[in-house]
Amino acid sequence: MTDQQREVQKLFVANVSAIRGFILTLLPNRDEADDILHEVYLVVMNKADDYELGTKFLSWAFTISRFTIMDQVKRRSTRRMVPLGQDVIELLAESAPDQAYSDEYIKALHQCVDSLAPAAKRVIKLRYNEGLKPSRIAKDLDLSPATIYVSLSKARSLLKKCVSKRLRLGESH
């Protein structure tokens, strides 16, 4: 193992919680996320010589994670349903380098989703767990697409406030 590879390995180990948290935001299934984390580690180590020490390691690792997840989505798309579509993964990943999602963040998010009103929770789960587009949700629930967009917007706003409050008050434990 080269000195460069050792340094990259140390960075990976130091940031594994943040990388795992990022993966969990895109693949809520913990077993799948752990599999992806292992794949990401292998890719990171294979590309260790490409990483420029002193630059943003998490941004680099999150990009590798995103591409690894998208590759898995492509491989699995013909076999079974995937929790999030490739377009959703890309949208979520765009903001990832600015915020590392910790286990506390994920736990707070799940608690906040559980605290939503039943109708809001249903729309959020259909959109993000089932991967349905708002137009499909509207059709399935016999509502207008505008109603679904408004419901999603309000629910996301409530979730953002709830997660921020829980993290600020340390209530995700």
Secondary structure, DSSP 4 states (H G I P E B T S, - for coil): --HHHHHHHHHHHHHHHHHHHHHHHH---HHHHHHHHHHHHHHHHHTGGGS-TTS-HHHHHHHHHHHHHHHHHHHHTTTS--SS-HHHHHHHHHTGGG----HHHHHHHHHHHHHS-HHHHHHHIIIIIS---HHHHHHHHT--HHHHHHHHHHHHHHHHHHHHHHHHHTTT-
